[in-house]
Amino acid sequence: MEDGTPARPASADDASAGREHENRVASLFPARWQAVRAELRRWLAKIIEGLSLREGNLFLVLSVVIGLASGLLVVCFHISIEWIHLWSFGSSLSSSPLRLLLVPTVAGLGIAACVMTFFRQVRGSGVNQTKAAVYIYDGYIPFRTVIGKFLLSALAIGSGQSLGPEDPSLQIGAGLASAVGRRLRLSREKIRMIAPVGAAAGLAAAFNAPISAMIFVLEEVVGQWSAGVLGAIILAAVSSAVVMRGFLGSEPLFRVPATANGVAHPSEFLAYGVLGVIGGFAGLTFTKVIVYLRPRLKALPRSTQYFQPAIAGLIIGIIGLGFPQVMGSGYYFIDQAMHAQYVWQVLALLAVFKIAATTVSFTSGTPGGMFAPTLFIGAMIGGAVGGVERHFFPALTGPVGTYALVGMGTMFAAFLRAPMTSVFMILELSGNYSIILPVMVSNTIAYLISRRYQAVSLFDMLSRQDGVELPSIEEQREKTAFRVEDAMRPIRDPVLSGSETFRDALQRIDQSSEQRFLVNLGRGVWNLIARETIQEQVRAGKGDQPLNTQVRAAPLPWLHPDQSLDTALRLIAGRPSLPVVSRAHPERLQGVVTLNDILDVYGQAGTRA
């Protein structure tokens, strides 16, 4: 039994009691109603069977249901974090030093004990775990992980650990979707794809930004997607955001000041370029410190892992004595930075201490996300750059709020390496499309710096440290695509026309060593004819007949120079060669490609790699 009570074996008395119950039910309901009940059961079975046969339709319906359920679960998650924070530190803006030191330390002890004893799979942010579920475990995420992620992440963030709720919300939504898919006995393919649907729903509710959530899941979790997957992710993200806004309001995650706008003077682009450089190197430093420290802490004796979150909590509490803003997700203080409530020197210090606090929290194995700390650090760096500009270059009138917003996207692009998400996230959170040019300039510079000095992105590096080789979406995005034009060869053998005779064709191919030749049948239709066929027709006295009497118009697949070699591989199966024709004039042959030509290109690429 699920409650741990052993099942009692059935006895003769139980069987007699069961028959007596059935007889009593039969006496209460006439035979016709019993027949109706049996018919309803048959109809219900047919409906369930029909749903299982039409998984595509069921998948879209489930996307909405998963979105609603994930939204409700994330709302409870946010409320739990706020309640724990209120209970731990009180309702005042400043808490006592003793609480700042004790709460994260004691909570760290409890979190470590739970992780080591009950919830081994909840360490980290949740993004890599969700990706591993998609690519390795056929979409399977144990529901125990959902429970552990909810409870321990809420406790960690609420008690002051420098982590955020977005990544855990992503994994919570993915785990819920996985459980629903297994319960309904969906196919392996659908269960594998339903986890990203739940991930998008959870992230959309956490961010209150469905477009950014959808793009991040497509950009970093799924990689490749179809129209059906895109539709399901959109439905889940939108329905989840609707639930979130219904309970917690429709206001965006941050209160963007009304003065935040685009570039007032072209010279401001220089300042945003500087912000991109600073943000790029800040993100690079943040990544390298985590990548260096995390495996070394994990390599320590197992007994130390019971104390690492507590030590991290103590360090964060010490930092919090002087800068309590670095504790927790820090959303309230991001708002303050955007409204110019701090001088630039304080903003710069907050960015530095937030990097330190988040590093010790994350590398200690405490469950929690990296999104919120990344946005906090970016807002502080952006606000500091804006403050320096206003102090030393008063002729430039860019508001600090704009720099803080752009800094958030800049840090996101440099640290988490999701360039498309970083742009759309800022636009969606601000609702201000006038800042798109500064965002694109700064984000691009930061992303390029991060890629130049850190070849592997953070999430990919973390998975490799854990001994899991997940497909790198970034590497796939940057990988050189081989095209047909890289493999096709010039036309050396005669190309025959369907209107020429067998005798003329035989004369033309006499000097060639090939055994099969391309035939142009007109109007972009191509086929192959064997040398033996031509010779047989001539010997049979049919040399004056045109080739198209034997070569049927069953079209041979043809390629264009710009098509991928993957397409060529799928089409060339079982054929010696394929024609490569012009897109503008399908009857114009530009070359031919063979299987050996394609394999040579891939072989040379493998040798270079």
C-alpha positions in Angstrom: 0.0 0.0 0.0 1.1 3.6 -0.6 0.7 4.5 3.1 3.0 1.7 4.1 0.3 -0.5 5.6 0.6 -4.1 4.4 -2.3 -5.4 2.3 -4.6 -7.9 4.1 -5.3 -11.0 2.1 -8.9 -11.4 0.9 -11.1 -13.9 2.7 -14.3 -15.8 2.1 -16.2 -13.3 4.3 -14.9 -10.5 2.1 -16.2 -12.2 -1.1 -19.6 -12.8 0.5 -19.8 -9.2 1.7 -19.0 -8.1 -1.9 -21.7 -10.2 -3.4 -24.2 -8.9 -0.8 -23.3 -5.4 -1.7 -23.8 -6.0 -5.4 -27.2 -7.6 -4.8 -28.2 -4.6 -2.7 -27.2 -2.2 -5.5 -29.1 -4.3 -8.0 -32.2 -4.1 -5.9 -32.1 -0.3 -5.7 -31.6 0.2 -9.4 -33.9 -1.3 -12.0 -32.4 -3.4 -14.8 -32.8 -0.6 -17.3 -30.7 1.8 -15.2 -28.0 -0.9 -14.8 -28.0 -1.2 -18.6 -27.6 2.5 -18.9 -24.7 2.5 -16.5 -23.0 -0.3 -18.4 -23.5 1.6 -21.7 -21.9 4.7 -20.1 -18.9 2.7 -19.0 -18.5 1.5 -22.6 -18.7 5.0 -23.9 -16.2 6.2 -21.4 -13.8 3.5 -22.4 -14.2 4.5 -26.1 -13.6 8.2 -25.2 -10.4 7.3 -23.4 -9.3 5.1 -26.2 -10.0 7.8 -28.7 -8.0 10.4 -26.7 -5.1 8.0 -26.7 -5.3 7.6 -30.4 -5.5 11.3 -31.0 -2.5 12.3 -28.9 -1.8 15.4 -31.0 -5.1 17.0 -30.0 -4.8 15.8 -26.4 -1.3 17.3 -26.2 -2.6 20.8 -26.9 -5.4 20.4 -24.4 -3.0 19.2 -21.8 -0.8 22.2 -22.5 -3.5 24.5 -21.3 -4.2 22.3 -18.3 -0.5 22.1 -17.4 -0.2 25.8 -17.8 -3.1 26.5 -15.4 -1.8 24.0 -12.8 1.8 25.2 -13.1 0.7 28.8 -12.7 -1.2 27.9 -9.6 1.8 26.0 -8.2 4.2 28.8 -8.9 1.8 31.3 -7.2 1.9 29.1 -4.1 5.7 28.9 -4.5 6.0 32.7 -4.5 3.7 33.1 -1.5 5.7 30.4 0.4 8.9 32.4 -0.2 7.3 35.6 1.0 5.8 33.9 4.1 9.1 32.3 5.0 11.0 35.6 4.6 8.4 37.4 6.7 8.5 34.8 9.4 12.3 34.6 9.4 13.2 38.3 9.3 10.1 40.1 10.4 8.1 42.8 8.6 10.6 45.7 9.0 12.9 46.7 6.2 15.9 46.1 8.5 16.3 43.0 10.6 18.5 42.4 13.6 22.1 41.3 13.1 21.5 38.1 15.0 18.7 37.1 12.6 20.8 38.0 9.6 23.5 35.6 10.8 21.4 32.8 12.3 18.5 32.4 9.9 20.4 31.5 6.7 22.9 29.4 8.7 20.2 27.3 10.5 18.1 27.1 7.3 21.3 25.9 5.5 21.7 23.0 8.0 18.1 21.9 7.4 18.3 22.2 3.6 21.5 20.2 3.5 20.0 17.4 5.7 16.9 17.2 3.5 19.0 17.2 0.2 21.4 14.5 1.4 18.6 12.4 2.9 15.4 12.7 0.9 15.9 15.0 -2.2 19.2 14.2 -3.9 18.0 15.5 -7.2 17.1 19.0 -6.2 20.6 20.5 -6.1 21.3 23.3 -8.5 19.0 25.6 -10.5 16.8 23.0 -12.4 17.6 24.1 -15.9 20.1 21.3 -16.6 18.0 18.8 -14.8 15.1 19.6 -17.0 17.2 19.4 -20.1 18.6 16.0 -19.0 15.1 14.7 -18.5 14.3 15.7 -22.1 17.4 14.2 -23.8 18.3 11.3 -21.5 15.4 10.1 -19.4 12.6 10.4 -22.0 11.0 13.3 -20.1 10.9 11.6 -16.8 11.1 13.8 -13.7 10.2 12.2 -10.4 7.4 14.0 -8.6 9.5 13.7 -5.5 11.8 16.2 -7.2 8.9 18.6 -7.6 8.0 18.4 -4.0 11.7 18.8 -2.9 12.3 21.7 -5.3 9.3 23.5 -4.1 10.0 23.1 -0.3 13.7 23.5 -0.2 14.0 26.3 -2.8 11.3 28.3 -1.0 13.2 27.8 2.3 16.5 28.7 0.8 15.3 31.9 -0.9 13.0 32.9 1.9 15.9 32.5 4.5 18.2 34.8 2.5 20.3 32.5 0.3 21.3 34.6 -2.8 19.2 32.7 -5.3 16.1 33.2 -7.3 12.7 31.4 -7.9 12.6 31.4 -11.7 14.8 28.3 -12.4 13.1 26.2 -9.7 9.7 27.3 -11.1 10.9 26.0 -14.5 11.7 22.6 -13.1 8.5 22.5 -11.0 6.4 23.1 -14.1 8.4 20.5 -16.0 8.1 17.9 -13.2 4.3 18.5 -13.0 4.0 18.1 -16.8 6.0 14.9 -16.7 3.8 13.4 -14.0 0.7 14.3 -15.9 2.1 12.7 -19.1 3.0 9.5 -17.3 -0.4 9.3 -15.6 -2.2 9.6 -18.9 0.2 7.0 -20.4 1.2 9.2 -23.3 3.8 7.9 -25.8 7.5 8.3 -25.0 7.8 11.0 -27.6 5.0 13.1 -26.1 6.3 12.6 -22.6 9.7 13.8 -23.7 8.2 16.9 -25.2 5.7 17.6 -22.5 8.5 18.5 -20.0 9.6 21.6 -21.9 5.9 22.6 -22.1 5.7 22.5 -18.3 9.0 24.3 -18.1 7.8 27.2 -20.2 4.6 27.4 -18.0 6.6 27.5 -14.8 9.0 30.1 -16.1 6.2 32.2 -17.5 4.5 32.3 -14.2 7.7 33.1 -12.3 8.7 35.9 -14.6 5.2 37.1 -15.5 6.6 37.2 -19.0 5.3 34.4 -21.3 7.2 35.5 -24.4 10.6 35.5 -22.7 9.8 32.1 -21.1 8.8 30.6 -24.4 12.0 31.9 -26.1 14.3 30.7 -23.3 12.8 27.2 -23.4 13.1 27.0 -27.2 16.6 28.6 -27.1 18.2 26.6 -24.2 16.1 23.5 -23.5 14.5 22.2 -26.7 16.9 23.6 -29.4 14.9 22.2 -32.3 11.2 22.5 -32.4 8.2 22.0 -34.7 4.9 23.9 -35.1 3.1 21.5 -32.7 5.7 22.0 -30.0 5.7 25.7 -30.4 1.9 25.9 -30.2 1.9 23.8 -27.0 4.6 25.9 -25.4 2.7 29.1 -26.2 -0.6 27.8 -24.9 1.1 26.6 -21.6 3.0 29.8 -21.1 0.0 32.1 -21.8 -2.4 30.1 -19.6 0.2 30.0 -16.8 0.8 33.8 -17.0 -3.0 34.3 -16.9 -3.3 32.4 -13.6 -0.3 34.3 -12.2 -1.8 37.6 -13.0 -5.2 36.6 -11.7 -3.8 35.9 -8.2 -0.8 38.3 -7.9 -1.9 41.1 -10.3 -1.0 42.0 -13.9 1.8 44.4 -13.0 5.2 43.5 -14.6 7.9 42.0 -12.4 9.6 45.4 -12.0 8.2 48.9 -11.8 10.0 50.6 -14.7 10.3 54.4 -14.1 8.4 56.6 -16.6 11.6 58.4 -17.4 13.2 55.2 -18.8 13.5 55.8 -22.6 15.8 55.2 -25.5 18.8 57.1 -26.7 18.4 60.8 -26.5 21.8 61.5 -28.1 23.9 59.3 -30.4 26.9 59.7 -28.1 25.0 57.7 -25.5 25.7 54.6 -27.6 29.3 54.9 -26.4 28.1 54.6 -22.8 26.0 51.6 -23.6 29.0 50.1 -25.4 31.0 50.6 -22.2 28.2 48.9 -20.3 28.4 46.0 -22.6 32.2 45.6 -22.0 31.8 45.9 -18.2 28.9 43.5 -18.2 30.7 41.1 -20.4 33.7 40.8 -18.2 31.5 40.7 -15.1 29.6 37.8 -16.5 32.8 36.1 -17.5 34.3 36.5 -14.0 31.0 35.2 -12.4 31.1 32.1 -14.7 34.7 31.3 -14.2 34.5 31.5 -10.4 31.5 29.2 -10.3 33.1 26.8 -12.7 36.3 26.7 -10.7 34.7 26.5 -7.2 31.8 24.1 -7.7 33.7 20.9 -8.6 36.1 21.5 -5.8 33.4 21.8 -3.2 31.7 18.7 -4.5 35.0 16.7 -4.3 35.2 17.3 -0.6 34.3 14.4 1.7 30.5 13.7 1.7 30.2 14.7 5.4 31.1 18.3 4.5 28.1 18.6 2.2 25.9 18.6 5.3 27.5 21.9 6.3 28.3 23.6 3.0 24.8 25.4 2.7 25.1 26.4 6.3 28.6 27.9 5.8 27.3 29.6 2.7 24.4 31.0 4.7 26.7 32.3 7.4 28.9 34.1 4.8 25.8 35.6 3.2 24.6 36.7 6.7 28.0 38.4 7.3 27.7 40.2 3.9 24.1 41.1 4.8 25.2 42.9 8.0 26.5 45.7 5.7 24.6 45.0 2.5 21.3 43.2 3.3 20.1 43.9 -0.3 22.2 40.9 -1.5 20.1 38.4 0.5 17.2 36.6 -1.3 16.1 37.4 -4.9 16.5 41.1 -4.4 13.6 42.2 -6.7 12.7 45.1 -4.4 16.2 46.5 -4.6 16.3 46.2 -8.4 13.3 48.5 -8.4 15.2 50.9 -6.1 18.2 50.8 -8.4 16.0 51.6 -11.4 14.5 54.6 -9.5 18.0 56.0 -8.7 17.8 55.4 -4.9 21.5 54.5 -4.6 24.7 56.4 -5.6 26.8 54.7 -8.2 29.5 53.6 -5.7 26.9 51.7 -3.6 25.5 50.1 -6.8 29.0 48.9 -7.8 29.6 47.4 -4.3 26.2 45.7 -4.4 27.1 44.0 -7.8 30.4 42.7 -6.4 28.9 41.4 -3.2 26.0 39.8 -5.0 28.4 37.9 -7.2 30.2 36.7 -4.1 27.0 35.8 -2.3 25.4 34.0 -5.2 28.6 32.0 -5.9 28.8 30.6 -2.4 25.0 29.8 -2.4 25.0 28.1 -5.7 28.3 26.1 -5.4 27.3 24.8 -2.0 24.5 22.8 -3.6 21.7 24.9 -2.2 18.6 24.6 -4.4 17.7 27.8 -6.2 18.0 29.7 -9.5 20.4 32.0 -11.2 18.0 34.2 -13.1 17.2 36.7 -10.3 20.8 37.1 -9.1 21.9 37.7 -12.7 19.2 40.4 -13.1 20.2 42.0 -9.8 23.9 42.1 -10.7 23.1 43.5 -14.2 20.8 46.2 -12.7 23.4 47.3 -10.3 26.2 47.4 -12.9 23.9 49.3 -15.3 22.8 51.7 -12.7 26.5 52.3 -11.7 27.5 53.0 -15.3 24.5 55.4 -15.6 25.4 57.1 -12.4 29.0 57.6 -13.5 27.8 59.0 -16.8 25.5 61.5 -15.1 28.3 62.5 -12.6 31.2 62.9 -15.0 29.4 63.6 -18.3 26.3 65.7 -17.4 25.8 66.6 -21.0 24.6 63.0 -21.5 21.1 62.9 -20.1 20.3 59.1 -20.1 18.2 58.2 -17.0 19.7 55.7 -14.5 16.6 53.5 -14.9 17.3 52.9 -18.6 20.9 51.9 -17.8 19.7 49.5 -15.1 17.2 47.9 -17.5 19.8 47.5 -20.2 22.3 46.2 -17.6 19.9 43.4 -16.7 19.8 42.2 -20.3 23.5 42.6 -20.7 24.3 40.4 -17.7 21.8 37.9 -18.8 23.5 37.7 -22.2 27.0 37.5 -20.8 26.4 35.0 -17.9 23.5 32.8 -19.0 24.3 33.1 -22.7 20.8 33.3 -24.0 21.0 36.3 -26.4 17.5 36.3 -27.8 15.9 35.8 -24.4 18.0 38.7 -23.0 16.6 41.1 -25.6 12.9 40.1 -25.5 13.0 39.8 -21.7 13.9 43.5 -21.2 11.3 44.6 -23.8 8.6 42.5 -22.1 9.5 43.5 -18.6 9.7 47.2 -19.5 7.0 47.4 -22.2 9.2 50.1 -23.7 10.4 49.4 -27.2 12.4 52.6 -27.4 15.2 51.0 -25.6 15.7 48.1 -28.0 18.8 49.7 -29.7 20.7 50.2 -26.5 19.7 46.7 -25.4 20.9 45.1 -28.7 24.2 47.0 -28.7 25.1 46.3 -25.1 23.9 42.7 -25.1 25.8 41.9 -28.3 29.1 43.2 -27.0 28.7 41.4 -23.7 27.8 38.1 -25.4 30.7 38.3 -27.8 33.2 38.9 -24.9 31.8 36.0 -22.9 32.1 33.7 -25.9 35.6 34.9 -26.7 37.0 34.1 -23.3 34.7 31.2 -22.2 34.2 28.7 -25.0 31.6 26.6 -23.1 28.4 28.2 -21.7 27.6 28.0 -17.9 24.8 25.4 -18.2 26.8 23.2 -20.6 29.9 23.4 -18.3 27.8 22.4 -15.2 26.3 19.4 -16.9 29.8 18.2 -18.0 31.1 18.7 -14.5 28.3 16.3 -13.4 29.4 13.8 -16.0 26.4 14.3 -18.2 27.0 15.1 -21.9 23.9 17.1 -22.9 23.6 18.6 -26.4 24.9 22.1 -26.4 22.2 24.3 -27.9 24.8 27.1 -28.3 27.2 24.9 -30.1 24.5 23.7 -32.4 23.6 27.3 -33.1 27.2 28.2 -33.9 28.0 25.1 -35.8 28.8 25.5 -39.5 26.1 24.1 -41.7 27.4 22.2 -44.7 25.5 22.8 -47.9 25.2 20.9 -51.2 27.5 23.4 -52.9 30.3 22.2 -50.6 30.0 18.7 -51.9 28.8 18.9 -55.5 31.1 18.3 -58.4 31.3 19.8 -61.9 29.5 18.0 -64.7 32.0 15.8 -66.5 29.9 13.1 -68.0 27.4 13.7 -70.8 23.9 14.9 -69.8 21.4 13.4 -72.1 18.1 14.8 -73.3 14.9 12.9 -73.4 14.3 13.9 -77.0 17.6 12.5 -78.4 17.7 9.0 -79.9 19.3 6.0 -78.4 21.9 5.8 -81.2 23.0 9.4 -80.6 23.1 8.9 -76.9 25.3 5.8 -77.3 27.8 7.8 -79.4 27.9 10.6 -76.8 28.6 8.2 -73.9 31.1 6.1 -75.7 34.1 7.8 -74.2 32.7 7.9 -70.6 33.4 5.2 -68.0 30.1 5.8 -66.1 27.3 3.3 -66.2 24.3 5.6 -65.5 23.6 9.0 -67.0 21.3 11.9 -66.2 18.5 12.5 -68.6 16.7 15.9 -68.8 13.1 15.2 -69.6 12.1 18.9 -69.7 10.2 21.2 -67.3 12.6 20.4 -64.5 12.1 16.6 -64.6 15.3 14.5 -64.3 15.9 10.8 -64.3 18.7 8.3 -64.8 19.3 5.8 -67.6 21.7 2.9 -67.7 24.3 2.4 -70.4 23.1 -1.2 -70.7 19.6 0.0 -71.5 20.8 2.2 -74.3 22.9 -0.6 -75.8 19.9 -3.0 -75.6 17.6 -0.6 -77.4 20.2 -0.1 -80.2 20.7 -3.8 -80.6 17.0 -4.3 -80.8 16.7 -2.0 -83.8 15.2 0.9 -81.8 18.1 3.2 -82.1 16.1 5.9 -83.8 13.6 6.2 -80.9 13.9 9.0 -78.4 15.1 8.2 -74.9 11.9 9.3 -73.3 10.2 6.2 -74.6 12.1 4.2 -72.1 12.8 6.8 -69.4 9.6 7.4 -67.6 8.8 10.7 -66.0 8.9 9.5 -62.5 11.0 12.4 -61.2 14.4 11.9 -59.8 14.8 14.1 -56.6 17.0 17.1 -57.3 18.8 19.5 -55.0 19.7 23.2 -54.9 23.2 24.4 -54.0 22.0 26.2 -50.9 20.3 23.1 -49.4 21.9 21.3 -46.4 23.8 18.1 -46.8 21.4 16.5 -44.3 18.7 16.9 -46.9 21.0 15.5 -49.6 21.7 12.4 -47.4 17.9 11.7 -47.0 17.2 12.0 -50.7 20.2 10.2 -52.1 19.6 6.8 -50.4 19.8 4.0 -52.9 20.8 6.3 -55.8 24.2 6.8 -57.4 24.0 10.5 -57.7 21.5 13.4 -57.7 21.4 16.5 -59.9 22.0 20.0 -58.5 19.8 22.5 -60.3 19.2 26.2 -60.2 16.3 27.5 -58.2 15.4 30.0 -60.9 15.7 27.5 -63.7 15.1 23.9 -62.6 16.1 22.6 -66.1 19.5 24.2 -65.7 22.0 21.7 -64.3 24.7 23.2 -62.0 26.4 20.0 -60.9 25.9 16.6 -59.5 26.5 15.1 -56.0 27.2 11.5 -55.0 27.1 9.8 -51.6 30.9 9.7 -51.5 31.1 13.4 -52.2 28.8 14.0 -49.1 30.8 11.7 -46.9 34.1 13.3 -47.9 32.8 16.7 -46.7 31.8 15.3 -43.3 35.0 13.3 -43.1 37.2 16.4 -43.7 35.2 18.3 -41.1 35.7 15.5 -38.6 39.5 15.5 -39.2 39.6 19.3 -38.7 37.7 19.0 -35.4 
